[in-house]
Amino acid sequence: MGQHLIPGNPPVAVTLRRSARARRLSLRVSGLDGEVTLTVPRGVSEAEALGFAQSREEWLRRALAAHPGRVAVGPGVLLPVEGAMRRIVRGAGRLVRLDGDALHVPGPEETMPARLRAWLKARARDRLAAASDIYAARLGLGYSRLTLRDTRSRWGSCSARGGLSYSWRLILAPPDVLDYVAAHEVAHLAEMNHSPAFWAVVARLRPEYEAPRAWLRREGAGLHRYRFD
């Protein structure tokens, strides 16, 4: 049903989502990135749904005010890369370059988010492939493929056919967190569950995994604040 704006200062963007299973209108502010979603049951018009959202405007603005908010990447913005904050600056040449605490991104300002996202995804693929290869070799098992996504509900997954999938935003986290997620998903090649046997495999691959796991639970949602639209 698309995105609509609730007027005001500032206007609030609301994404309408039609659901055949929903029994009532519901409004939700994502804890990950502050996105506002209005779920609309069958038989309810778009006008009625927007009227419902506007009637909840006061609550909605309070919820958004309490959220840390989105960060649009661009010149001068601080962005975590491998757990360290780097300042985005205009760069020369054709390639994105990391130099100490500065992240040099070439090209016009409007192309910087897309260039930076592509660079981060390539870096994430390199790091995740290297970690996955190491852990798979330790188990004497192979995986069928490695894909990257921008998933909101999970950091990684392993399919029944041995395909590994990861969120590329793991490159924003400290290296031991990315490493833990790789060990976790590779462990599923041996145990497709979260049984004690599975966690024993994780512990064998990545001793002292509890600390990066706790970091991800505590800080992981913040990695979705950064927008590359």
BELHU-V866002 format. One record per backbone hydrogen bond with DSSP energy under -1.0 kcal/mol. CO is the residue of the C=O (numbers start at 1). NH is the residue of the N-H. Records with the same first field share a line. If there is no record, write none. Layout:
CO = NH  NH
This chain:
2 = 16
4 = 14
6 = 12
12 = 6
14 = 4
15 = 38
17 = 40
26 = 39
28 = 37
30 = 34
35 = 30
36 = 15
37 = 28
38 = 17
39 = 26
40 = 19
41 = 44
45 = 49
46 = 50
47 = 51
48 = 52
49 = 53
50 = 54
51 = 55
54 = 57
56 = 60
57 = 61
58 = 62
59 = 63
60 = 64
61 = 65
62 = 66
71 = 227
74 = 77
77 = 88
79 = 86
81 = 84
84 = 81
86 = 79
87 = 103
88 = 76
89 = 105
97 = 104
99 = 102
101 = 87
102 = 99
103 = 89
104 = 97
105 = 91
108 = 111
111 = 115
112 = 116
113 = 117
114 = 118
115 = 119
116 = 120
117 = 121
118 = 122
119 = 123
120 = 124
121 = 125
122 = 126
123 = 127
124 = 128
125 = 129
126 = 130
127 = 131
128 = 132
129 = 133
130 = 134
131 = 135
132 = 136
133 = 137
134 = 138
135 = 139
136 = 141
145 = 164
147 = 166
149 = 168
155 = 167
157 = 165
159 = 162
162 = 144
163 = 159
164 = 147
165 = 157
166 = 149
167 = 170
168 = 171
169 = 172
171 = 82
172 = 83
174 = 177  178
175 = 179
176 = 180
177 = 181
178 = 182
179 = 183
180 = 184
181 = 185
182 = 186
183 = 187
186 = 189
187 = 190  191
191 = 193
195 = 199
196 = 200
197 = 201
198 = 202
199 = 203
200 = 204
201 = 205
202 = 206
209 = 213
210 = 214
211 = 215
212 = 216
213 = 217
214 = 218
215 = 219
216 = 220
219 = 222
220 = 223
221 = 224
222 = 225
225 = 71
227 = 73
